[in-house]
Amino acid sequence: MQVLSAEVIGVAAAAASLYAAYSRTIIPLRVAAIVANALAMMYSLAHGTYPTFALNAVLLPLNGWRLYLMVKLIRDTDAASKGDMNVDWLLPYTRPRHFKPDDLIMARGEYATAAFYIVTGEVELVERNETLGSGTLLGEIGLFAPDGRRTMTVRCKTAVEAAMIDYDRFKELCFQNPQFGFRLLHLVVARLQASNELPRTAS
């Protein structure tokens, strides 16, 4: 009877391992892997195969840690999607730039290499005759433009203190921190909706 129970555990461990191997999403994969590790440890103890036990004893906490990181990432991303559009979180990755009245921060058609966050002062979107003030992020859409060109001219109406972030830094942060990339995309979509370039709801 004890041998039969051990074999049942072994079959269950194999089934969990197969499920993990063929799972298409990461969280079910990690859960199945943890179950498979635990069952394999029980099976190994029953049969005295201690090397297999030791291997699964190492893999179980590793899979548990990976599962924790993935759940945390999902929660962080969800929190980012529900956050406001304040972009002060971007400031630690920028460097200061100073502009005088009538200076051009960017010109329509030029190659886009950086985005600018307006800390103080006012700027004008020339093509729209629209004035924007502190707390505005400009030029982030150029990161995703197919031709990499500016779509607007931005002129300083007053002296402006800005924070600049290079697109190379943008890309680095997106690769290193998925939450950063998600917040950036969320911001871009919100900006396009605000300018009526994207519909707010699906038609």
N, C-alpha and C positions, 0 to 999 in steps of 0.2 A: 504493500500500500504506500509506504514511504517512497519507494522507488518510482511508483506511478505518479505520485504528487510532484516529484522532482522533474519527471519527464514533461508533465503538463506545464510546469514553470519554464522549462527549456523551450517548449513549443511557443509559449506566450512571448518569451524573450525574442525568439526568431521572428515572430509575427510583428512585434513592435519595431524591430530593426528594419524589416521590409517596408513597413508603413513609413518610417522615417526616411528611408532611401527614396521612396517614390512620392513623398509629400511635395506639393508645389508651393507651399507657403511656409515661411520660416518658423512661426510660432508652433503650429502643429508638429513640425519636424523636430523642434527642440524638445517638446513635451514627450513625443514618442521616443526620442533618443534617451531621455531621462528614465522613462519607464523601462525601456530595453536594458539600460545599464543596471537598474535596480534588480530586475528579474534575472539578468545574467549573473549578478553577484550571488543571488540566492541559489541559482543552479550550480554555480561553481563550488560553493560551500558544500552543497549536498553531495557532489561528486569528488570533492577534494582537489579540484583543478585550481590551485592557488594563483598561478600566473594569470589566468583569465580573470580571476577575482580581482587581482591587483590592477590589471588594465582598466577594468570597468570602474574600480574605485577611484581612479584618476579621471576617467571620462565623465563620470556622473557630476561632480562639482563643476567641471568645465562647461558642460552643457547647461547646468543650472545658472552659471554666471552669464553665459551667452543669452539665455532666455530672459534673465533679469535686464540685461542691457537693451534687448529688443523691445521689451514691454516699456521700459523707461523712455526709449526713443519715441515710441508711439504716443505715450502720454505727453511728452514734451512737444511733439509736433501738433497734437491736438490743442494743447494750451496756446501754442503759437498761432494757430488758425483762428482762435477765439479772441486773441489779443487785439488791442487797438493799433492804429497805424502810426503811432509815435515811433520814430526811428532813432531815439537816443541810444538804443542798444548798439547802434552802428559806430558811435563815436570812438570807442577804444581802438578801432581799426583804421582810423583816419589820421591825416596830418593837416595842420591849419594852412589856409590860404587867405590872403587879404586882397580886396578889390576896391578901386576908387569908383566914384560915380561915373557912369557912362562906359565903364569897362565892359567888354564882352566876356562872359564866363564861358559861353559856347556859341558857335555859329552853325546855322542850318547847313547841312551838307558836308561838314568837316568830319574827319575820322574820329570816332569816339574812343577815348582811352581811359576816362575816369568819370566818376559820379561826384556830385557836390551836395553837401548838406548845408543849408543856410542857417547859421547860428544867430547872427544879428543882421539887420538891414533889410532892404527890399529890392527885389529884382522884377524885371518885366519880361514876359513871354511876348516877343515882338510880333510874331505872326497872329497872335490872339488878342493883343492889346490887353493882357491880363497881368495884374500885379500880384506877386506872392511874397510872403514874409518869412520870418524865422520859423524853423521847424519843417521846412520844405526840403524834400530830397529831389534833386534834379539830375537827369542824365542816366538813371539806372536802366531805362528801357533800351538804351544804346547797347547794353551788354548782350541783348537778345536780338537786336536788329540783324537781319540776314546780310546786309551790306556793311554793317558796322558804322553807319553814318548818322549824324545828328538829324533829328526831325524838326527841331526848334532852335531859334536864336534867343539867347538869354542875355539881357543887358542889365547892368546894375543901375537902379534909380537912386540909390544912396551908397554910402560906403558900406561894404559888405564884409563880414567875417564869415568864412566858410570852412567846412571840413571836407577834404578831398580824399577819396579812396580810389586807387587804381583798379582797373578791371582785372589785372592779373591777381591782385589781392582778393577781389570779389570771387574769382574762380577758385582760388586756393581755399577760401573759407567755405565755399559751397561743397567742395570735395571732402574737406575735413569735418564739417559739421552739417549734417543733413537738416537739422533744425534751422540753421542760418539760411540755407538754400530755400527751405520751405517758406520762411518768413519773407524772404526777398521776393519770391514768386507771388506770394499773397499780396505784397505791397504793389508790385507791378500791375497785377490784375485790378486791384482796387483803383490804382491811378488811371488805368485805361477806362474803367467804368465811369469814373468821375469826369473824364473828358468826353464821355459818350462815344468812345471808339470801340467799346464792347457792350453788348446788351447785359443787363443785370440779371435777367432770367432767361432760361432756354425757351425758344419759341416753338 
